[in-house]
Amino acid sequence: MSPSFECGPARGSAAESSVRGSFRTSDGDKCHCSTLGGMPVEPSSRSVQSTWLYTLSGIVFFIGFFAVFVTLLLLEGYSVEPRPMTLAVIVLQLVAGAVQVRYCWFLRAGRAGGLPAPFWTLALIAPAAAVWVLGLFVPGGGFLAGAALWAAGSLVACLVPRRTGWLVLGASALLFLAHPMIAARVTGEPFAFAADIGAWPTLIYGALLPVMLLTSIWWWQIVVELDRHRRAAAELAVTQERLRFASDLHDIQGHHLQVISLKSELAERLLAIDPDAARDHIHEVRLIAKQALEETRSLVAGYRKVALDDELENAREVLTAAGAQCDLRLGELRLGDSPADASARSVLASVVREATTNILRHSEATRVSITLSADGGWQRLEIANDGVADAPDRGRDAAAGSGADGAAGSSPAAGSGLAGLRERLAAVGGSLETTTDAPGRFLLRASVPIAAEVTA
């Protein structure tokens, strides 16, 4: 059962959804199914990418170690009794092991995620099957010669539908366990379990192989599902805020537009009969339109000028929902109720909104700190994130929007990005500073004067 999340109404003016990741498919994975439960399994968040790398590393180590272990035991038998057939089996075992390691990348599709291109599955099975067949003529190598086909079958079983996967595992296990007995009949030598090279270690390790694969894939699917729900929660918060704004706009515009339509129609009918009455109705239409315009501007202004504390809390909630660890430190707020301080609070709220939007939209930050403090006659806001480790230039844009790009298609002249923030801060006597204070850590600092202390 998938976990469920409840998300309350969004506070603050949630910006355009910034949790839409850009799902990239690597060249090596273009040949096979890349979805899991209807979503791409190439999440862009750094934590999910790291989880996949850890999972892949464990699987590759287990598969690679098994292949090397079997090869070393075959080499031990070859050193005792050199035979061309044994050498051929060793070479094919190395090829099979290399292909199995490469095949591990396709497990990113998840359990029953679908097989890759037929070429890769054929390349996986062919050398393993050749080892199984040629191993029939190698004395004392029964279980070892069947190990490659067992490993290949375990990998295939993870990607095919579940019922088919169990059938593949059963058939692979049968071929693995029956190989030494079939080899004994082919060579005419009596089967002796103790005489088989490395029988016990091979069987134990082989039994653990599918358990490890299925457990690792199960864990990976949980991480992907949780990441999807985090993204859905953030999207839901943005959607709820949009619906609230749409409802308010409809309440204002719907009534006024209906009255304007009726009075315009009435004025049109009275124009030839009673011009004075028609003129009065036209005048009323103008007044109603002016009132609607003022109320709409008031709504938009209220939507943009949200309380600073609401914006800070909204930023923390959205960043946390997107998978980043957000540290919110609220110090002393000295901005009073004067018009100048109110404007300063509004600008700082815009800085929080813009920086949060662009951190989520453009960076891969895992840790974000937001600090509000007072220093002398200045109110300061600092926002730092670690999303610039791989691309410093990209991280700058991520922190607060670049002057070139700004916020999703808006130009700097329109008040977006660093240039727009600097202009708005300068209008209230403030300033904006950006710096990289540590490797991979970008810091944005906005400062506004405190009107009461400046006056004093």
Contacts in CASP RR format, 6 or more apart in sequence:
PFRMAT RR
TARGET T0000
AUTHOR 0000-0000-0000
METHOD contacts of the structure
MODEL  1
MSPSFECGPARGSAAESSVRGSFRTSDGDKCHCSTLGGMPVEPSSRSVQS
TWLYTLSGIVFFIGFFAVFVTLLLLEGYSVEPRPMTLAVIVLQLVAGAVQ
VRYCWFLRAGRAGGLPAPFWTLALIAPAAAVWVLGLFVPGGGFLAGAALW
AAGSLVACLVPRRTGWLVLGASALLFLAHPMIAARVTGEPFAFAADIGAW
PTLIYGALLPVMLLTSIWWWQIVVELDRHRRAAAELAVTQERLRFASDLH
DIQGHHLQVISLKSELAERLLAIDPDAARDHIHEVRLIAKQALEETRSLV
AGYRKVALDDELENAREVLTAAGAQCDLRLGELRLGDSPADASARSVLAS
VVREATTNILRHSEATRVSITLSADGGWQRLEIANDGVADAPDRGRDAAA
GSGADGAAGSSPAAGSGLAGLRERLAAVGGSLETTTDAPGRFLLRASVPI
AAEVTA
2 225 0 8 1.000
2 229 0 8 1.000
3 225 0 8 1.000
3 226 0 8 1.000
3 229 0 8 1.000
4 229 0 8 1.000
5 229 0 8 1.000
5 230 0 8 1.000
5 232 0 8 1.000
5 233 0 8 1.000
7 233 0 8 1.000
7 236 0 8 1.000
7 237 0 8 1.000
7 240 0 8 1.000
7 321 0 8 1.000
8 237 0 8 1.000
8 240 0 8 1.000
9 237 0 8 1.000
9 240 0 8 1.000
9 241 0 8 1.000
9 244 0 8 1.000
10 237 0 8 1.000
10 238 0 8 1.000
10 240 0 8 1.000
10 241 0 8 1.000
10 244 0 8 1.000
10 314 0 8 1.000
10 317 0 8 1.000
10 318 0 8 1.000
11 310 0 8 1.000
11 313 0 8 1.000
11 314 0 8 1.000
11 317 0 8 1.000
12 241 0 8 1.000
12 306 0 8 1.000
12 307 0 8 1.000
12 310 0 8 1.000
12 311 0 8 1.000
12 314 0 8 1.000
12 353 0 8 1.000
13 241 0 8 1.000
13 303 0 8 1.000
13 304 0 8 1.000
13 306 0 8 1.000
13 311 0 8 1.000
13 314 0 8 1.000
13 353 0 8 1.000
14 237 0 8 1.000
14 238 0 8 1.000
14 241 0 8 1.000
14 242 0 8 1.000
14 314 0 8 1.000
14 318 0 8 1.000
15 238 0 8 1.000
15 353 0 8 1.000
15 354 0 8 1.000
15 356 0 8 1.000
15 357 0 8 1.000
15 407 0 8 1.000
16 238 0 8 1.000
16 357 0 8 1.000
16 407 0 8 1.000
16 408 0 8 1.000
17 234 0 8 1.000
17 235 0 8 1.000
17 238 0 8 1.000
18 234 0 8 1.000
18 318 0 8 1.000
18 322 0 8 1.000
18 356 0 8 1.000
18 357 0 8 1.000
18 358 0 8 1.000
18 359 0 8 1.000
18 360 0 8 1.000
18 361 0 8 1.000
19 230 0 8 1.000
19 231 0 8 1.000
19 234 0 8 1.000
19 235 0 8 1.000
19 238 0 8 1.000
19 318 0 8 1.000
19 321 0 8 1.000
19 322 0 8 1.000
19 360 0 8 1.000
20 231 0 8 1.000
20 235 0 8 1.000
20 361 0 8 1.000
21 43 0 8 1.000
21 44 0 8 1.000
21 45 0 8 1.000
21 231 0 8 1.000
22 44 0 8 1.000
23 40 0 8 1.000
23 42 0 8 1.000
23 43 0 8 1.000
23 44 0 8 1.000
24 42 0 8 1.000
24 44 0 8 1.000
25 34 0 8 1.000
25 40 0 8 1.000
25 42 0 8 1.000
26 42 0 8 1.000
28 105 0 8 1.000
29 42 0 8 1.000
29 105 0 8 1.000
29 106 0 8 1.000
29 108 0 8 1.000
29 116 0 8 1.000
31 116 0 8 1.000
31 117 0 8 1.000
31 119 0 8 1.000
31 120 0 8 1.000
32 106 0 8 1.000
32 109 0 8 1.000
32 114 0 8 1.000
32 115 0 8 1.000
32 116 0 8 1.000
32 117 0 8 1.000
32 120 0 8 1.000
33 109 0 8 1.000
33 113 0 8 1.000
33 114 0 8 1.000
33 115 0 8 1.000
34 40 0 8 1.000
34 41 0 8 1.000
34 42 0 8 1.000
34 108 0 8 1.000
34 109 0 8 1.000
35 41 0 8 1.000
35 109 0 8 1.000
35 113 0 8 1.000
36 109 0 8 1.000
36 110 0 8 1.000
36 113 0 8 1.000
36 221 0 8 1.000
36 224 0 8 1.000
39 224 0 8 1.000
39 228 0 8 1.000
41 108 0 8 1.000
41 109 0 8 1.000
41 110 0 8 1.000
41 224 0 8 1.000
42 108 0 8 1.000
43 49 0 8 1.000
43 224 0 8 1.000
43 227 0 8 1.000
43 228 0 8 1.000
44 364 0 8 1.000
45 227 0 8 1.000
45 322 0 8 1.000
45 323 0 8 1.000
45 364 0 8 1.000
45 366 0 8 1.000
46 364 0 8 1.000
46 365 0 8 1.000
46 366 0 8 1.000
46 387 0 8 1.000
47 227 0 8 1.000
47 323 0 8 1.000
47 366 0 8 1.000
48 223 0 8 1.000
48 224 0 8 1.000
48 227 0 8 1.000
51 220 0 8 1.000
51 223 0 8 1.000
52 108 0 8 1.000
52 220 0 8 1.000
52 223 0 8 1.000
55 216 0 8 1.000
55 217 0 8 1.000
55 219 0 8 1.000
55 220 0 8 1.000
56 104 0 8 1.000
56 105 0 8 1.000
56 107 0 8 1.000
56 108 0 8 1.000
58 216 0 8 1.000
59 104 0 8 1.000
59 107 0 8 1.000
59 212 0 8 1.000
59 213 0 8 1.000
59 216 0 8 1.000
60 101 0 8 1.000
60 104 0 8 1.000
62 209 0 8 1.000
62 212 0 8 1.000
62 213 0 8 1.000
63 97 0 8 1.000
63 100 0 8 1.000
63 101 0 8 1.000
63 104 0 8 1.000
63 151 0 8 1.000
63 155 0 8 1.000
63 209 0 8 1.000
64 97 0 8 1.000
64 100 0 8 1.000
64 101 0 8 1.000
66 147 0 8 1.000
66 151 0 8 1.000
66 205 0 8 1.000
66 206 0 8 1.000
66 209 0 8 1.000
67 93 0 8 1.000
67 94 0 8 1.000
67 96 0 8 1.000
67 97 0 8 1.000
67 98 0 8 1.000
67 100 0 8 1.000
67 101 0 8 1.000
67 148 0 8 1.000
67 151 0 8 1.000
69 201 0 8 1.000
69 202 0 8 1.000
69 205 0 8 1.000
70 93 0 8 1.000
70 144 0 8 1.000
70 147 0 8 1.000
70 148 0 8 1.000
70 202 0 8 1.000
71 90 0 8 1.000
71 93 0 8 1.000
71 94 0 8 1.000
73 144 0 8 1.000
73 197 0 8 1.000
73 198 0 8 1.000
73 202 0 8 1.000
74 86 0 8 1.000
74 89 0 8 1.000
74 90 0 8 1.000
74 93 0 8 1.000
74 138 0 8 1.000
74 141 0 8 1.000
74 144 0 8 1.000
74 197 0 8 1.000
75 90 0 8 1.000
76 197 0 8 1.000
77 86 0 8 1.000
77 140 0 8 1.000
77 141 0 8 1.000
77 197 0 8 1.000
78 86 0 8 1.000
78 87 0 8 1.000
78 90 0 8 1.000
81 139 0 8 1.000
83 138 0 8 1.000
85 134 0 8 1.000
85 135 0 8 1.000
85 137 0 8 1.000
85 138 0 8 1.000
86 138 0 8 1.000
88 134 0 8 1.000
89 131 0 8 1.000
89 134 0 8 1.000
89 135 0 8 1.000
89 138 0 8 1.000
89 145 0 8 1.000
92 127 0 8 1.000
92 130 0 8 1.000
92 131 0 8 1.000
92 134 0 8 1.000
92 148 0 8 1.000
93 127 0 8 1.000
93 131 0 8 1.000
93 148 0 8 1.000
95 127 0 8 1.000
96 124 0 8 1.000
96 127 0 8 1.000
96 128 0 8 1.000
96 131 0 8 1.000
96 148 0 8 1.000
96 151 0 8 1.000
96 152 0 8 1.000
97 127 0 8 1.000
97 148 0 8 1.000
97 151 0 8 1.000
99 123 0 8 1.000
99 124 0 8 1.000
99 127 0 8 1.000
100 124 0 8 1.000
100 128 0 8 1.000
100 148 0 8 1.000
100 151 0 8 1.000
100 152 0 8 1.000
100 155 0 8 1.000
102 120 0 8 1.000
103 116 0 8 1.000
103 120 0 8 1.000
103 124 0 8 1.000
103 155 0 8 1.000
104 155 0 8 1.000
106 115 0 8 1.000
106 116 0 8 1.000
106 120 0 8 1.000
106 159 0 8 1.000
107 155 0 8 1.000
107 158 0 8 1.000
107 159 0 8 1.000
107 213 0 8 1.000
107 216 0 8 1.000
107 217 0 8 1.000
107 220 0 8 1.000
108 220 0 8 1.000
109 159 0 8 1.000
110 158 0 8 1.000
110 159 0 8 1.000
110 217 0 8 1.000
110 220 0 8 1.000
110 221 0 8 1.000
111 158 0 8 1.000
111 159 0 8 1.000
111 162 0 8 1.000
111 214 0 8 1.000
111 217 0 8 1.000
111 218 0 8 1.000
111 221 0 8 1.000
112 159 0 8 1.000
112 160 0 8 1.000
112 161 0 8 1.000
112 162 0 8 1.000
113 159 0 8 1.000
114 159 0 8 1.000
114 160 0 8 1.000
115 121 0 8 1.000
115 156 0 8 1.000
115 159 0 8 1.000
115 160 0 8 1.000
116 159 0 8 1.000
121 156 0 8 1.000
124 152 0 8 1.000
124 155 0 8 1.000
124 156 0 8 1.000
125 149 0 8 1.000
125 152 0 8 1.000
125 153 0 8 1.000
125 156 0 8 1.000
127 148 0 8 1.000
128 146 0 8 1.000
128 148 0 8 1.000
128 149 0 8 1.000
128 151 0 8 1.000
128 152 0 8 1.000
128 153 0 8 1.000
129 149 0 8 1.000
131 145 0 8 1.000
131 146 0 8 1.000
131 148 0 8 1.000
131 149 0 8 1.000
132 145 0 8 1.000
132 146 0 8 1.000
132 148 0 8 1.000
132 149 0 8 1.000
132 175 0 8 1.000
132 179 0 8 1.000
134 145 0 8 1.000
135 141 0 8 1.000
135 142 0 8 1.000
135 145 0 8 1.000
135 146 0 8 1.000
135 179 0 8 1.000
135 183 0 8 1.000
136 145 0 8 1.000
136 179 0 8 1.000
136 182 0 8 1.000
136 183 0 8 1.000
136 186 0 8 1.000
136 187 0 8 1.000
137 183 0 8 1.000
137 186 0 8 1.000
137 187 0 8 1.000
138 145 0 8 1.000
138 183 0 8 1.000
139 187 0 8 1.000
139 189 0 8 1.000
140 180 0 8 1.000
140 183 0 8 1.000
140 195 0 8 1.000
140 196 0 8 1.000
140 197 0 8 1.000
141 180 0 8 1.000
141 183 0 8 1.000
141 196 0 8 1.000
141 197 0 8 1.000
142 179 0 8 1.000
142 180 0 8 1.000
142 183 0 8 1.000
142 196 0 8 1.000
143 176 0 8 1.000
143 179 0 8 1.000
143 180 0 8 1.000
143 196 0 8 1.000
143 198 0 8 1.000
143 199 0 8 1.000
143 202 0 8 1.000
143 203 0 8 1.000
144 196 0 8 1.000
144 197 0 8 1.000
144 198 0 8 1.000
144 202 0 8 1.000
145 179 0 8 1.000
145 183 0 8 1.000
146 175 0 8 1.000
146 176 0 8 1.000
146 179 0 8 1.000
147 176 0 8 1.000
147 202 0 8 1.000
147 206 0 8 1.000
149 172 0 8 1.000
149 175 0 8 1.000
149 176 0 8 1.000
150 172 0 8 1.000
150 173 0 8 1.000
150 175 0 8 1.000
150 176 0 8 1.000
150 206 0 8 1.000
150 209 0 8 1.000
151 206 0 8 1.000
151 209 0 8 1.000
152 172 0 8 1.000
153 168 0 8 1.000
153 169 0 8 1.000
153 172 0 8 1.000
154 169 0 8 1.000
154 172 0 8 1.000
154 209 0 8 1.000
154 210 0 8 1.000
154 213 0 8 1.000
155 213 0 8 1.000
156 165 0 8 1.000
156 168 0 8 1.000
157 164 0 8 1.000
157 165 0 8 1.000
157 166 0 8 1.000
157 168 0 8 1.000
157 169 0 8 1.000
157 172 0 8 1.000
157 210 0 8 1.000
158 165 0 8 1.000
158 213 0 8 1.000
158 214 0 8 1.000
158 217 0 8 1.000
160 168 0 8 1.000
169 210 0 8 1.000
176 206 0 8 1.000
180 191 0 8 1.000
180 193 0 8 1.000
180 196 0 8 1.000
180 199 0 8 1.000
181 191 0 8 1.000
183 191 0 8 1.000
184 190 0 8 1.000
184 191 0 8 1.000
193 199 0 8 1.000
227 323 0 8 1.000
230 321 0 8 1.000
230 322 0 8 1.000
230 323 0 8 1.000
231 322 0 8 1.000
233 321 0 8 1.000
234 318 0 8 1.000
234 321 0 8 1.000
234 322 0 8 1.000
234 360 0 8 1.000
237 317 0 8 1.000
237 318 0 8 1.000
237 321 0 8 1.000
245 299 0 8 1.000
245 303 0 8 1.000
248 299 0 8 1.000
249 296 0 8 1.000
249 299 0 8 1.000
252 292 0 8 1.000
252 295 0 8 1.000
252 296 0 8 1.000
252 299 0 8 1.000
253 292 0 8 1.000
253 296 0 8 1.000
256 288 0 8 1.000
256 289 0 8 1.000
256 291 0 8 1.000
256 292 0 8 1.000
256 295 0 8 1.000
257 292 0 8 1.000
259 288 0 8 1.000
260 285 0 8 1.000
260 288 0 8 1.000
260 289 0 8 1.000
260 292 0 8 1.000
263 281 0 8 1.000
263 282 0 8 1.000
263 284 0 8 1.000
263 285 0 8 1.000
263 288 0 8 1.000
264 281 0 8 1.000
264 282 0 8 1.000
264 285 0 8 1.000
266 278 0 8 1.000
266 281 0 8 1.000
267 278 0 8 1.000
267 279 0 8 1.000
267 281 0 8 1.000
267 282 0 8 1.000
267 285 0 8 1.000
268 278 0 8 1.000
270 277 0 8 1.000
270 278 0 8 1.000
270 281 0 8 1.000
271 278 0 8 1.000
304 346 0 8 1.000
304 350 0 8 1.000
305 346 0 8 1.000
305 349 0 8 1.000
306 314 0 8 1.000
306 349 0 8 1.000
306 353 0 8 1.000
307 345 0 8 1.000
307 349 0 8 1.000
308 333 0 8 1.000
308 335 0 8 1.000
308 345 0 8 1.000
308 346 0 8 1.000
308 348 0 8 1.000
308 349 0 8 1.000
308 352 0 8 1.000
308 372 0 8 1.000
309 330 0 8 1.000
310 349 0 8 1.000
311 349 0 8 1.000
311 352 0 8 1.000
311 353 0 8 1.000
312 328 0 8 1.000
312 330 0 8 1.000
312 352 0 8 1.000
312 370 0 8 1.000
312 372 0 8 1.000
313 328 0 8 1.000
314 356 0 8 1.000
315 326 0 8 1.000
315 328 0 8 1.000
315 352 0 8 1.000
315 353 0 8 1.000
315 355 0 8 1.000
315 356 0 8 1.000
315 370 0 8 1.000
316 326 0 8 1.000
316 328 0 8 1.000
316 370 0 8 1.000
318 356 0 8 1.000
318 360 0 8 1.000
319 326 0 8 1.000
319 356 0 8 1.000
319 359 0 8 1.000
319 360 0 8 1.000
319 368 0 8 1.000
320 326 0 8 1.000
322 360 0 8 1.000
323 366 0 8 1.000
324 359 0 8 1.000
324 360 0 8 1.000
324 365 0 8 1.000
324 366 0 8 1.000
324 367 0 8 1.000
324 368 0 8 1.000
324 385 0 8 1.000
325 366 0 8 1.000
325 367 0 8 1.000
325 368 0 8 1.000
326 368 0 8 1.000
326 369 0 8 1.000
326 370 0 8 1.000
327 367 0 8 1.000
327 368 0 8 1.000
327 369 0 8 1.000
327 370 0 8 1.000
328 369 0 8 1.000
328 370 0 8 1.000
329 369 0 8 1.000
329 370 0 8 1.000
329 371 0 8 1.000
329 372 0 8 1.000
329 373 0 8 1.000
330 372 0 8 1.000
331 371 0 8 1.000
331 372 0 8 1.000
331 373 0 8 1.000
331 374 0 8 1.000
332 373 0 8 1.000
332 374 0 8 1.000
333 372 0 8 1.000
333 374 0 8 1.000
333 379 0 8 1.000
334 374 0 8 1.000
334 377 0 8 1.000
334 379 0 8 1.000
334 450 0 8 1.000
334 452 0 8 1.000
334 453 0 8 1.000
335 341 0 8 1.000
335 342 0 8 1.000
335 344 0 8 1.000
335 345 0 8 1.000
335 379 0 8 1.000
335 448 0 8 1.000
335 450 0 8 1.000
335 451 0 8 1.000
336 342 0 8 1.000
336 450 0 8 1.000
336 451 0 8 1.000
336 452 0 8 1.000
338 451 0 8 1.000
338 452 0 8 1.000
340 428 0 8 1.000
340 451 0 8 1.000
341 450 0 8 1.000
341 451 0 8 1.000
341 452 0 8 1.000
343 427 0 8 1.000
343 428 0 8 1.000
344 379 0 8 1.000
344 428 0 8 1.000
344 430 0 8 1.000
344 448 0 8 1.000
344 449 0 8 1.000
344 450 0 8 1.000
344 451 0 8 1.000
347 424 0 8 1.000
347 425 0 8 1.000
347 427 0 8 1.000
347 428 0 8 1.000
347 430 0 8 1.000
347 446 0 8 1.000
347 448 0 8 1.000
348 372 0 8 1.000
348 379 0 8 1.000
348 381 0 8 1.000
348 446 0 8 1.000
348 448 0 8 1.000
350 421 0 8 1.000
350 424 0 8 1.000
351 381 0 8 1.000
351 383 0 8 1.000
351 400 0 8 1.000
351 421 0 8 1.000
351 425 0 8 1.000
351 432 0 8 1.000
351 444 0 8 1.000
351 446 0 8 1.000
352 370 0 8 1.000
352 381 0 8 1.000
352 383 0 8 1.000
354 400 0 8 1.000
354 401 0 8 1.000
354 407 0 8 1.000
354 416 0 8 1.000
354 417 0 8 1.000
354 421 0 8 1.000
355 383 0 8 1.000
355 399 0 8 1.000
355 400 0 8 1.000
355 401 0 8 1.000
355 444 0 8 1.000
356 383 0 8 1.000
357 407 0 8 1.000
357 408 0 8 1.000
358 397 0 8 1.000
358 398 0 8 1.000
358 399 0 8 1.000
358 400 0 8 1.000
358 401 0 8 1.000
358 406 0 8 1.000
358 407 0 8 1.000
358 417 0 8 1.000
359 365 0 8 1.000
359 368 0 8 1.000
359 383 0 8 1.000
359 385 0 8 1.000
359 387 0 8 1.000
359 398 0 8 1.000
359 399 0 8 1.000
361 398 0 8 1.000
361 407 0 8 1.000
361 408 0 8 1.000
362 394 0 8 1.000
362 395 0 8 1.000
362 397 0 8 1.000
362 398 0 8 1.000
362 401 0 8 1.000
362 405 0 8 1.000
363 385 0 8 1.000
363 387 0 8 1.000
363 388 0 8 1.000
363 394 0 8 1.000
363 395 0 8 1.000
363 398 0 8 1.000
363 399 0 8 1.000
364 387 0 8 1.000
364 390 0 8 1.000
365 385 0 8 1.000
365 386 0 8 1.000
365 387 0 8 1.000
365 398 0 8 1.000
366 386 0 8 1.000
366 387 0 8 1.000
367 385 0 8 1.000
367 386 0 8 1.000
368 383 0 8 1.000
368 384 0 8 1.000
368 385 0 8 1.000
368 386 0 8 1.000
369 382 0 8 1.000
369 383 0 8 1.000
369 384 0 8 1.000
369 385 0 8 1.000
370 381 0 8 1.000
370 382 0 8 1.000
370 383 0 8 1.000
371 380 0 8 1.000
371 381 0 8 1.000
371 382 0 8 1.000
371 383 0 8 1.000
371 384 0 8 1.000
372 379 0 8 1.000
372 380 0 8 1.000
372 381 0 8 1.000
373 379 0 8 1.000
373 380 0 8 1.000
373 382 0 8 1.000
374 380 0 8 1.000
374 450 0 8 1.000
376 450 0 8 1.000
376 453 0 8 1.000
377 449 0 8 1.000
377 450 0 8 1.000
377 453 0 8 1.000
377 454 0 8 1.000
378 447 0 8 1.000
378 448 0 8 1.000
378 449 0 8 1.000
378 450 0 8 1.000
379 447 0 8 1.000
379 448 0 8 1.000
379 449 0 8 1.000
379 450 0 8 1.000
380 445 0 8 1.000
380 446 0 8 1.000
380 447 0 8 1.000
381 445 0 8 1.000
381 446 0 8 1.000
381 447 0 8 1.000
382 443 0 8 1.000
382 444 0 8 1.000
382 445 0 8 1.000
382 446 0 8 1.000
383 399 0 8 1.000
383 400 0 8 1.000
383 443 0 8 1.000
383 444 0 8 1.000
384 437 0 8 1.000
384 441 0 8 1.000
384 442 0 8 1.000
384 443 0 8 1.000
384 444 0 8 1.000
385 395 0 8 1.000
385 398 0 8 1.000
385 399 0 8 1.000
385 441 0 8 1.000
385 442 0 8 1.000
386 440 0 8 1.000
386 441 0 8 1.000
386 442 0 8 1.000
387 395 0 8 1.000
387 398 0 8 1.000
387 440 0 8 1.000
387 442 0 8 1.000
388 394 0 8 1.000
388 395 0 8 1.000
388 396 0 8 1.000
388 398 0 8 1.000
388 399 0 8 1.000
388 436 0 8 1.000
388 440 0 8 1.000
388 441 0 8 1.000
388 442 0 8 1.000
389 439 0 8 1.000
389 440 0 8 1.000
392 436 0 8 1.000
392 440 0 8 1.000
392 442 0 8 1.000
395 442 0 8 1.000
396 402 0 8 1.000
396 434 0 8 1.000
396 442 0 8 1.000
397 404 0 8 1.000
397 405 0 8 1.000
397 406 0 8 1.000
398 442 0 8 1.000
399 434 0 8 1.000
399 442 0 8 1.000
399 443 0 8 1.000
399 444 0 8 1.000
400 417 0 8 1.000
400 418 0 8 1.000
400 421 0 8 1.000
400 432 0 8 1.000
400 434 0 8 1.000
400 444 0 8 1.000
401 407 0 8 1.000
401 416 0 8 1.000
401 417 0 8 1.000
401 418 0 8 1.000
402 417 0 8 1.000
402 418 0 8 1.000
403 412 0 8 1.000
403 416 0 8 1.000
403 417 0 8 1.000
403 418 0 8 1.000
403 419 0 8 1.000
403 420 0 8 1.000
404 412 0 8 1.000
405 417 0 8 1.000
406 412 0 8 1.000
406 416 0 8 1.000
406 417 0 8 1.000
406 418 0 8 1.000
407 416 0 8 1.000
407 417 0 8 1.000
409 416 0 8 1.000
410 416 0 8 1.000
410 417 0 8 1.000
412 418 0 8 1.000
412 419 0 8 1.000
412 420 0 8 1.000
413 419 0 8 1.000
414 420 0 8 1.000
415 421 0 8 1.000
415 423 0 8 1.000
415 424 0 8 1.000
418 432 0 8 1.000
418 434 0 8 1.000
421 432 0 8 1.000
421 446 0 8 1.000
422 431 0 8 1.000
422 432 0 8 1.000
425 431 0 8 1.000
425 432 0 8 1.000
425 446 0 8 1.000
425 447 0 8 1.000
425 448 0 8 1.000
428 448 0 8 1.000
428 449 0 8 1.000
429 448 0 8 1.000
429 449 0 8 1.000
430 446 0 8 1.000
430 447 0 8 1.000
430 448 0 8 1.000
430 449 0 8 1.000
431 446 0 8 1.000
431 447 0 8 1.000
432 444 0 8 1.000
432 445 0 8 1.000
432 446 0 8 1.000
432 447 0 8 1.000
433 444 0 8 1.000
433 445 0 8 1.000
433 446 0 8 1.000
433 447 0 8 1.000
434 442 0 8 1.000
434 443 0 8 1.000
434 444 0 8 1.000
434 445 0 8 1.000
435 442 0 8 1.000
435 443 0 8 1.000
435 445 0 8 1.000
436 442 0 8 1.000
436 443 0 8 1.000
437 443 0 8 1.000
END
